[in-house]
């Protein structure tokens, strides 16, 4: 969890946020493509 805390403490772009959500959800990438369509 320290890694997550460090990540939240630094500024991040929307793209980094999306990618971190995808990584966190792991196998739910198909659902993520609906929530966060790729450009």
BAFI-3210 file (N, C-alpha, C; in Angstrom, 3 decimals, decimal comma, padded with zeros to 6 digits):
// residues 39
n [1|2|3|4|5|6|7|8|9|10|11|12|13|14|15|16|17|18|19|20|21|22|23|24|25|26|27|28|29|30|31|32|33|34|35|36|37|38|39]
n.u [000,823|002,109|003,245|001,000|000,176|002,346|002,006|-000,409|000,353|001,886|001,714|-000,401|-001,289|-004,424|-004,243|-002,339|-003,748|-005,899|-004,476|-003,465|-005,790|-006,640|-004,565|-004,969|-007,432|-006,861|-007,773|-010,092|-010,109|-011,652|-014,038|-013,038|-012,399|-014,817|-015,527|-013,347|-012,640|-010,183|-008,208]
n.v [-001,212|001,164|001,966|002,727|004,902|006,647|007,112|008,491|010,783|012,187|014,406|013,539|012,644|012,512|010,323|008,687|008,104|006,629|004,411|003,374|002,611|000,624|-001,242|-001,812|-003,053|-005,205|-008,061|-006,966|-005,537|-005,381|-004,292|-001,857|-000,716|000,069|001,940|003,691|004,552|003,844|006,268]
n.w [000,000|000,432|-001,953|-003,412|-001,869|-002,207|-004,899|-004,967|-003,693|-005,467|-008,308|-011,029|-014,386|-016,225|-018,004|-016,753|-014,460|-015,519|-016,520|-014,166|-012,891|-014,648|-014,245|-011,546|-011,561|-013,077|-014,626|-015,637|-017,999|-020,291|-019,389|-018,543|-020,989|-021,832|-019,884|-020,003|-022,882|-025,358|-027,086]
ca.u [000,000|002,969|003,393|-000,223|000,195|003,327|001,434|-001,432|000,984|002,531|000,765|-000,478|-002,168|-005,584|-003,823|-001,705|-004,814|-006,599|-003,645|-003,364|-007,069|-006,613|-003,672|-005,573|-008,532|-006,283|-008,444|-011,343|-009,756|-012,759|-014,949|-012,368|-012,451|-016,121|-015,487|-012,292|-012,297|-008,882|-008,335]
ca.v [000,000|002,351|002,387|003,449|006,190|007,484|007,491|009,511|012,006|012,921|014,801|012,591|013,042|011,622|009,075|007,849|007,642|005,560|003,208|002,794|001,941|-000,622|-002,182|-002,198|-003,966|-006,404|-008,764|-006,336|-004,548|-005,192|-003,340|-000,563|-000,141|000,729|003,113|004,593|004,146|004,281|007,263]
ca.w [000,000|000,424|-003,343|-003,773|-001,170|-002,902|-006,189|-004,734|-003,208|-006,554|-009,350|-012,136|-015,478|-016,414|-018,650|-015,737|-013,583|-016,225|-016,597|-012,821|-012,649|-015,420|-013,564|-010,276|-011,828|-013,666|-015,711|-016,054|-019,008|-021,238|-018,763|-018,555|-022,326|-021,908|-019,014|-020,463|-024,246|-025,849|-028,160]
c.u [000,860|003,126|002,176|-000,250|001,176|002,745|000,410|-000,826|001,686|001,487|000,752|-001,488|-003,361|-005,202|-003,168|-002,748|-005,562|-005,776|-003,521|-004,657|-007,103|-005,748|-004,316|-006,682|-008,058|-007,096|-009,715|-011,113|-010,876|-013,776|-014,341|-012,444|-013,804|-016,105|-014,500|-011,871|-010,921|-009,084|-008,072]
c.v [001,266|002,887|003,198|004,827|007,145|007,992|008,613|010,836|012,792|013,309|013,770|013,083|012,090|010,293|008,135|007,285|006,482|004,280|002,555|002,070|000,611|-001,664|-002,698|-003,229|-005,241|-006,941|-008,106|-005,301|-004,330|-004,198|-001,942|000,086|000,519|002,016|004,156|004,189|004,657|005,276|006,646]
c.w [000,000|-000,994|-003,781|-003,124|-001,837|-004,217|-006,016|-004,286|-004,304|-007,590|-010,467|-013,165|-015,562|-017,063|-017,643|-014,784|-014,233|-016,232|-015,224|-012,453|-013,398|-014,727|-012,284|-010,489|-012,510|-014,831|-016,211|-017,148|-020,023|-020,686|-018,781|-019,922|-022,571|-021,083|-019,517|-021,871|-024,640|-026,985|-029,524]
res [x|x|x|x|x|x|x|x|x|x|x|x|x|x|x|x|x|x|x|x|x|x|x|x|x|x|x|x|x|x|x|x|x|x|x|x|x|x|x]
***
